[in-house]
Amino acid sequence: MQTIDTRIGILGGSFDPVHKAHLALAESACKQAGLSRVIFIPAKQAPLRDAPVRASDIDRLAMLKLALRGFKYPYKIDEFEISRPQTSYSIDTALHLSQKYPGAELFWIIGADHVGKLPRWKQIGELGKIISFICAARNGYDTDKTLIPQGVKLEFINFTPLPYSSTEIRARLENGLNCDLMLDPRVKEYILKHRLYEK
């Protein structure tokens, strides 16, 4: 039976590389917020990220497809951002998805560390009219609701964070350290085969 897309989650990121914490966050959002699907949006270059991506667009997309083979919930990968020559902002992506899924509620999934950054998101007022936010509460980050811009709808979910980051994984790979617990085995195999993140 085909899933009716009524509550769609959006998880954007550089996925450089995609790791188990990304998938755990998406699964928690599906379970707790009753999402009908998650749309994964690999970014060409995240606007609020200073460091350039390390792996190519093709490699990051390939790793994401491999990692999602075992994902427990309905999902899609949308190549809207990664296929554009220019930097995409969340407002552009939200408009794209609202046209692609008319009538569906859209929820951008973020970590609690992004709550304080929301005022810096481009056209956050307009964005808040198109989508809501699902925020994973994480220890060590302020989840003060006063940080949420006016007009932005945000709901919190409980999430026990996995202590993994793409930055740490790249560093471990560069230095030949083990990161088996952090990566899907298929993703790790791809990284080694294509010699990604080597010094």
Backbone as CSV, one residue per row, in Angstrom:
resi,resn,N_x,N_y,N_z,CA_x,CA_y,CA_z,C_x,C_y,C_z
1,MET,0.847,-1.193,0.000,0.000,0.000,0.000,0.883,1.243,0.000
2,GLN,0.573,2.190,-0.844,1.384,3.400,-0.964,1.128,4.341,0.215
3,THR,2.202,4.897,0.748,2.087,5.830,1.862,1.536,7.166,1.382
4,ILE,0.548,7.690,2.107,0.016,9.018,1.793,0.876,10.044,2.519
5,ASP,1.431,10.976,1.763,2.331,11.962,2.356,1.524,13.097,2.977
6,THR,1.297,13.013,4.283,0.580,14.053,4.992,1.488,14.867,5.898
7,ARG,2.496,14.222,6.468,3.459,14.886,7.359,4.858,14.454,6.894
8,ILE,5.517,15.351,6.206,6.807,15.031,5.600,7.938,15.704,6.368
9,GLY,8.906,14.920,6.774,10.096,15.455,7.411,11.166,15.755,6.375
10,ILE,11.951,16.768,6.643,13.050,17.164,5.755,14.335,17.133,6.567
11,LEU,15.307,16.377,6.107,16.614,16.365,6.768,17.672,16.762,5.752
12,GLY,18.179,17.959,5.922,19.212,18.442,5.027,20.582,18.322,5.676
13,GLY,21.614,18.327,4.860,22.968,18.269,5.400,23.981,18.046,4.299
14,SER,25.235,18.232,4.663,26.308,17.973,3.704,26.531,16.473,3.536
15,PHE,26.255,15.703,4.608,26.438,14.250,4.573,27.833,13.906,4.037
16,ASP,28.832,14.453,4.725,30.219,14.406,4.242,31.166,13.762,5.270
17,PRO,30.984,12.485,5.625,30.028,11.514,5.070,28.782,11.409,5.930
18,VAL,27.757,10.757,5.382,26.570,10.423,6.154,26.965,9.380,7.201
19,HIS,26.401,9.506,8.412,26.757,8.552,9.470,25.513,8.140,10.247
20,LYS,25.700,7.255,11.204,24.566,6.648,11.899,23.751,7.639,12.713
21,ALA,24.373,8.721,13.183,23.623,9.720,13.937,22.602,10.432,13.052
22,HIS,22.936,10.651,11.774,21.980,11.245,10.843,20.726,10.377,10.757
23,LEU,20.936,9.078,10.582,19.813,8.165,10.401,19.014,8.003,11.690
24,ALA,19.706,7.979,12.817,19.021,7.853,14.108,18.119,9.060,14.358
25,LEU,18.580,10.240,13.989,17.781,11.455,14.147,16.523,11.371,13.286
26,ALA,16.685,10.953,12.035,15.543,10.846,11.130,14.544,9.806,11.633
27,GLU,15.030,8.689,12.138,14.140,7.638,12.641,13.386,8.101,13.885
28,SER,14.061,8.830,14.764,13.397,9.355,15.959,12.296,10.337,15.584
29,ALA,12.561,11.167,14.594,11.556,12.133,14.147,10.347,11.421,13.557
30,CYS,10.602,10.375,12.769,9.493,9.608,12.189,8.624,9.000,13.279
31,LYS,9.272,8.381,14.237,8.554,7.660,15.292,7.781,8.594,16.209
32,GLN,8.427,9.668,16.642,7.804,10.537,17.648,6.862,11.577,17.060
33,ALA,7.121,12.005,15.836,6.288,13.055,15.230,5.292,12.495,14.221
34,GLY,5.277,11.183,14.063,4.303,10.562,13.172,4.466,10.967,11.721
35,LEU,5.709,11.053,11.264,5.952,11.460,9.883,5.607,10.328,8.918
36,SER,5.071,10.694,7.782,4.746,9.698,6.761,5.940,9.402,5.860
37,ARG,6.915,10.290,5.857,8.090,10.117,4.996,9.161,11.110,5.425
38,VAL,10.416,10.783,5.150,11.515,11.738,5.324,12.152,11.990,3.964
39,ILE,12.345,13.252,3.660,13.060,13.648,2.442,14.468,14.060,2.855
40,PHE,15.453,13.357,2.354,16.850,13.701,2.624,17.331,14.639,1.517
41,ILE,17.912,15.761,1.943,18.348,16.803,1.009,19.855,17.014,1.137
42,PRO,20.663,16.343,0.322,22.104,16.631,0.368,22.387,18.027,-0.183
43,ALA,23.154,18.805,0.561,23.443,20.184,0.178,24.704,20.261,-0.671
44,LYS,24.692,21.154,-1.617,25.930,21.412,-2.365,26.949,22.081,-1.444
45,GLN,26.498,23.107,-0.732,27.306,23.794,0.272,26.353,24.490,1.230
46,ALA,26.334,24.040,2.482,25.421,24.635,3.453,25.783,26.098,3.662
47,PRO,24.801,27.017,3.574,25.093,28.456,3.666,25.761,28.879,4.965
48,LEU,25.423,28.232,6.083,25.994,28.627,7.379,27.209,27.786,7.756
49,ARG,27.729,27.024,6.813,28.922,26.218,7.065,30.099,26.855,6.353
50,ASP,31.138,27.161,7.109,32.305,27.840,6.533,33.179,26.897,5.713
51,ALA,33.425,25.704,6.243,34.341,24.783,5.585,33.686,24.175,4.345
52,PRO,34.422,24.095,3.244,33.870,23.460,2.047,33.738,21.957,2.246
53,VAL,32.836,21.353,1.493,32.683,19.900,1.571,33.946,19.237,1.022
54,ARG,34.233,18.048,1.543,35.445,17.329,1.126,35.174,16.368,-0.031
55,ALA,34.117,15.567,0.100,33.805,14.604,-0.950,32.993,15.277,-2.056
56,SER,33.051,14.713,-3.239,32.323,15.285,-4.367,30.821,15.085,-4.191
57,ASP,30.048,15.822,-4.966,28.597,15.668,-4.932,28.202,14.227,-5.258
58,ILE,28.856,13.663,-6.257,28.539,12.291,-6.684,28.822,11.307,-5.565
59,ASP,29.956,11.468,-4.891,30.317,10.537,-3.816,29.388,10.689,-2.613
60,ARG,29.040,11.915,-2.244,28.164,12.111,-1.094,26.764,11.559,-1.365
61,LEU,26.314,11.711,-2.586,25.014,11.163,-2.961,25.041,9.636,-2.961
62,ALA,26.119,9.062,-3.471,26.255,7.606,-3.488,26.289,7.032,-2.076
63,MET,27.017,7.697,-1.160,27.086,7.220,0.221,25.723,7.299,0.904
64,LEU,24.980,8.374,0.618,23.656,8.523,1.219,22.725,7.410,0.752
65,LYS,22.781,7.086,-0.518,21.942,6.003,-1.054,22.297,4.670,-0.402
66,LEU,23.572,4.420,-0.186,23.998,3.174,0.461,23.522,3.119,1.911
67,ALA,23.677,4.218,2.628,23.306,4.243,4.043,21.813,4.040,4.243
68,LEU,21.007,4.515,3.303,19.554,4.471,3.462,18.942,3.131,3.068
69,ARG,19.740,2.206,2.597,19.201,0.894,2.236,18.558,0.197,3.432
70,GLY,19.035,0.489,4.624,18.473,-0.145,5.810,17.561,0.765,6.612
71,PHE,17.160,1.896,6.049,16.324,2.846,6.785,14.941,2.249,7.013
72,LYS,14.389,2.430,8.202,13.180,1.721,8.628,11.880,2.358,8.147
73,TYR,11.925,3.587,7.675,10.703,4.314,7.346,10.715,4.748,5.876
74,PRO,9.552,5.095,5.323,9.529,5.584,3.943,10.409,6.828,3.791
75,TYR,11.124,6.891,2.704,12.018,8.035,2.487,12.217,8.270,0.996
76,LYS,12.724,9.439,0.702,13.186,9.773,-0.637,14.425,10.640,-0.503
77,ILE,15.250,10.631,-1.526,16.360,11.574,-1.634,15.977,12.580,-2.706
78,ASP,16.042,13.843,-2.369,15.730,14.895,-3.329,17.031,15.617,-3.678
79,GLU,17.350,15.653,-4.951,18.622,16.217,-5.413,18.502,17.689,-5.807
80,PHE,17.457,18.350,-5.329,17.213,19.743,-5.706,18.413,20.632,-5.421
81,GLU,18.958,20.549,-4.203,20.053,21.447,-3.825,21.374,21.055,-4.477
82,ILE,21.655,19.776,-4.475,22.966,19.320,-4.940,23.110,19.452,-6.462
83,SER,21.968,19.537,-7.158,22.008,19.632,-8.618,22.052,21.070,-9.123
84,ARG,21.872,22.038,-8.203,21.873,23.441,-8.617,23.299,23.991,-8.621
85,PRO,23.628,24.863,-9.566,24.982,25.417,-9.596,25.242,26.402,-8.467
86,GLN,24.185,27.046,-7.970,24.351,28.057,-6.925,23.997,27.468,-5.561
87,THR,24.392,28.189,-4.522,24.031,27.788,-3.165,22.522,27.859,-2.997
88,SER,21.954,26.810,-2.403,20.526,26.797,-2.128,20.286,27.141,-0.663
89,TYR,19.261,27.914,-0.435,18.851,28.238,0.919,17.594,27.447,1.259
90,SER,17.329,27.323,2.543,16.187,26.522,2.981,14.880,27.034,2.399
91,ILE,14.760,28.351,2.230,13.541,28.912,1.666,13.331,28.403,0.240
92,ASP,14.411,28.279,-0.539,14.303,27.763,-1.907,13.821,26.313,-1.887
93,THR,14.420,25.526,-0.993,14.072,24.110,-0.903,12.649,23.925,-0.414
94,ALA,12.231,24.732,0.561,10.875,24.627,1.096,9.837,24.953,0.019
95,LEU,10.097,25.982,-0.772,9.183,26.326,-1.863,9.107,25.194,-2.881
96,HIS,10.249,24.606,-3.188,10.312,23.477,-4.118,9.478,22.305,-3.603
97,LEU,9.644,21.966,-2.326,8.945,20.808,-1.766,7.453,21.083,-1.574
98,SER,7.087,22.331,-1.253,5.670,22.647,-1.092,4.922,22.536,-2.412
99,GLN,5.621,22.794,-3.508,5.018,22.625,-4.831,4.976,21.147,-5.236
100,LYS,5.996,20.406,-4.791,6.091,18.991,-5.150,5.107,18.140,-4.360
101,TYR,4.825,18.552,-3.117,3.910,17.806,-2.249,2.788,18.726,-1.757
102,PRO,1.910,19.152,-2.649,0.840,20.079,-2.247,-0.082,19.432,-1.215
103,GLY,-0.410,20.197,-0.191,-1.314,19.705,0.827,-0.640,19.014,1.996
104,ALA,0.632,18.658,1.852,1.354,17.989,2.938,1.914,19.013,3.918
105,GLU,1.984,18.633,5.190,2.671,19.446,6.178,4.166,19.134,6.084
106,LEU,4.985,20.152,6.072,6.432,19.985,5.951,7.096,20.344,7.268
107,PHE,8.031,19.495,7.703,8.731,19.687,8.965,10.239,19.558,8.736
108,TRP,10.959,20.639,8.997,12.417,20.600,8.870,12.983,20.052,10.177
109,ILE,13.777,18.997,10.071,14.341,18.340,11.253,15.700,18.959,11.562
110,ILE,15.857,19.464,12.782,17.115,20.103,13.177,17.535,19.610,14.559
111,GLY,18.814,19.763,14.851,19.315,19.528,16.195,19.141,20.784,17.033
112,ALA,19.154,20.620,18.344,18.938,21.754,19.227,20.011,22.832,19.069
113,ASP,21.179,22.457,18.576,22.236,23.443,18.363,21.883,24.436,17.257
114,HIS,20.858,24.139,16.472,20.460,25.040,15.388,19.382,26.037,15.798
115,VAL,18.793,25.852,16.985,17.713,26.750,17.400,18.197,28.194,17.452
116,GLY,19.358,28.415,18.049,19.903,29.762,18.153,20.326,30.358,16.819
117,LYS,20.475,29.505,15.798,20.882,29.973,14.473,19.685,30.316,13.591
118,LEU,18.484,29.928,13.994,17.317,30.135,13.145,17.121,31.589,12.704
119,PRO,17.387,32.593,13.572,17.234,33.973,13.098,18.148,34.312,11.912
120,ARG,19.211,33.523,11.715,20.143,33.782,10.615,19.732,33.073,9.327
121,TRP,18.731,32.186,9.396,18.271,31.506,8.193,17.618,32.525,7.271
122,LYS,17.900,32.428,5.997,17.396,33.396,5.026,15.874,33.389,4.995
123,GLN,15.286,34.578,5.079,13.831,34.770,5.014,13.113,33.833,5.986
124,ILE,13.590,33.807,7.237,13.040,32.881,8.221,11.546,33.133,8.441
125,GLY,11.108,34.375,8.330,9.686,34.668,8.498,8.842,34.005,7.424
126,GLU,9.286,34.115,6.179,8.578,33.470,5.074,8.687,31.954,5.170
127,LEU,9.863,31.475,5.572,10.078,30.039,5.718,9.111,29.459,6.749
128,GLY,8.893,30.213,7.842,8.000,29.754,8.898,6.552,29.644,8.463
129,LYS,6.197,30.309,7.376,4.835,30.198,6.849,4.651,28.929,6.020
130,ILE,5.769,28.366,5.551,5.713,27.208,4.657,5.926,25.902,5.409
131,ILE,6.840,25.939,6.391,7.195,24.723,7.112,7.175,24.956,8.619
132,SER,7.164,23.855,9.354,7.398,23.864,10.797,8.740,23.184,11.050
133,PHE,9.184,23.215,12.287,10.450,22.582,12.647,10.228,21.488,13.686
134,ILE,10.983,20.429,13.546,11.092,19.389,14.573,12.509,19.471,15.107
135,CYS,12.622,19.674,16.400,13.937,19.860,17.009,14.255,18.713,17.959
136,ALA,15.402,18.097,17.761,15.879,17.038,18.640,16.626,17.673,19.800
137,ALA,16.059,17.548,20.990,16.694,18.126,22.172,17.961,17.345,22.493
138,ARG,19.079,18.069,22.582,20.363,17.425,22.844,21.008,18.071,24.061
139,ASN,21.634,17.250,24.877,22.324,17.759,26.061,23.431,18.722,25.657
140,GLY,23.564,19.805,26.413,24.651,20.740,26.153,24.268,21.893,25.263
141,TYR,23.059,21.876,24.723,22.628,22.971,23.861,21.369,23.607,24.439
142,ASP,21.269,24.889,24.277,20.143,25.632,24.820,18.905,25.382,23.965
143,THR,17.847,24.902,24.598,16.589,24.723,23.886,15.550,25.726,24.385
144,ASP,16.026,26.875,24.784,15.167,27.961,25.260,14.235,28.403,24.133
145,LYS,12.936,28.333,24.380,11.969,28.666,23.338,11.983,30.142,22.974
146,THR,12.582,30.979,23.805,12.653,32.404,23.476,13.613,32.660,22.315
147,LEU,14.442,31.652,21.980,15.369,31.795,20.857,14.667,31.587,19.510
148,ILE,13.457,31.035,19.552,12.741,30.726,18.317,12.164,32.019,17.738
149,PRO,12.462,32.326,16.474,11.930,33.560,15.870,10.405,33.582,15.872
150,GLN,9.853,34.766,15.972,8.404,34.932,15.986,7.799,34.376,14.709
151,GLY,6.714,33.636,14.856,6.027,33.070,13.695,6.523,31.708,13.281
152,VAL,7.615,31.244,13.889,8.165,29.927,13.554,7.582,28.885,14.501
153,LYS,7.026,27.839,13.927,6.438,26.748,14.712,7.481,25.651,14.893
154,LEU,7.687,25.259,16.144,8.719,24.269,16.440,8.233,23.325,17.530
155,GLU,8.406,22.027,17.296,8.086,21.039,18.310,9.336,20.230,18.631
156,PHE,9.494,19.880,19.910,10.674,19.143,20.342,10.376,17.649,20.400
157,ILE,11.369,16.862,20.066,11.317,15.429,20.281,12.486,15.054,21.190
158,ASN,12.346,13.957,21.894,13.439,13.460,22.721,14.403,12.672,21.854
159,PHE,15.672,12.955,22.004,16.667,12.272,21.180,17.944,12.099,21.976
160,THR,18.339,10.865,22.152,19.618,10.583,22.796,20.689,10.611,21.717
161,PRO,21.504,11.635,21.695,22.424,11.804,20.567,23.531,10.762,20.558
162,LEU,23.890,10.350,19.367,25.081,9.527,19.190,26.263,10.479,19.063
163,PRO,27.362,10.184,19.745,28.492,11.132,19.776,29.341,11.088,18.509
164,TYR,28.677,11.223,17.365,29.387,11.145,16.091,29.215,12.446,15.325
165,SER,30.227,12.820,14.602,30.121,13.954,13.685,30.934,13.635,12.441
166,SER,30.529,14.226,11.331,31.270,14.012,10.085,32.703,14.514,10.206
167,THR,32.891,15.611,10.939,34.237,16.165,11.132,35.137,15.161,11.835
168,GLU,34.632,14.563,12.909,35.418,13.572,13.645,35.697,12.348,12.782
169,ILE,34.704,11.904,12.031,34.885,10.723,11.186,35.953,10.979,10.127
170,ARG,35.927,12.147,9.510,36.948,12.462,8.502,38.334,12.452,9.126
171,ALA,38.446,13.007,10.334,39.739,13.041,11.017,40.224,11.630,11.346
172,ARG,39.308,10.784,11.785,39.680,9.407,12.113,40.118,8.653,10.866
173,LEU,39.414,8.865,9.776,39.774,8.198,8.531,41.140,8.663,8.026
174,GLU,41.404,9.958,8.159,42.699,10.501,7.738,43.844,9.868,8.510
175,ASN,43.581,9.541,9.776,44.635,9.014,10.639,44.578,7.499,10.811
176,GLY,43.772,6.847,9.982,43.711,5.391,10.011,43.080,4.817,11.261
177,LEU,42.216,5.592,11.941,41.574,5.124,13.163,40.235,4.469,12.855
178,ASN,39.807,3.608,13.760,38.581,2.853,13.555,37.345,3.748,13.721
179,CYS,36.391,3.619,12.803,35.126,4.343,12.929,33.956,3.439,12.545
180,ASP,34.121,2.138,12.794,33.104,1.157,12.409,31.762,1.420,13.074
181,LEU,31.759,1.898,14.325,30.508,2.127,15.036,29.756,3.339,14.494
182,MET,30.455,4.198,13.777,29.874,5.455,13.331,29.263,5.377,11.932
183,LEU,29.737,4.422,11.136,29.369,4.368,9.722,28.643,3.077,9.376
184,ASP,27.722,3.155,8.443,27.167,1.953,7.839,28.309,1.221,7.134
185,PRO,28.385,-0.097,7.263,29.485,-0.831,6.634,29.605,-0.579,5.133
186,ARG,28.478,-0.391,4.464,28.518,-0.136,3.017,29.122,1.222,2.714
187,VAL,28.871,2.192,3.601,29.447,3.523,3.428,30.956,3.468,3.664
188,LYS,31.359,2.759,4.716,32.789,2.644,4.983,33.502,1.967,3.816
189,GLU,32.904,0.910,3.285,33.512,0.206,2.148,33.658,1.137,0.948
190,TYR,32.645,1.958,0.716,32.700,2.908,-0.397,33.820,3.917,-0.185
191,ILE,33.934,4.432,1.044,34.981,5.413,1.354,36.369,4.835,1.095
192,LEU,36.581,3.625,1.565,37.894,2.990,1.389,38.167,2.674,-0.074
193,LYS,37.154,2.199,-0.767,37.321,1.845,-2.183,37.686,3.062,-3.016
194,HIS,37.065,4.200,-2.705,37.291,5.414,-3.503,38.321,6.347,-2.864
195,ARG,38.912,5.878,-1.769,40.005,6.597,-1.104,39.604,8.035,-0.747
196,LEU,38.409,8.131,-0.180,37.930,9.444,0.260,38.547,9.802,1.609
197,TYR,38.706,11.072,1.854,39.154,11.629,3.124,40.583,11.210,3.492
198,GLU,41.369,10.808,2.535,42.773,10.543,2.830,43.535,11.850,2.866
199,LYS,44.645,11.844,3.588,45.460,13.051,3.684,46.079,13.390,2.331
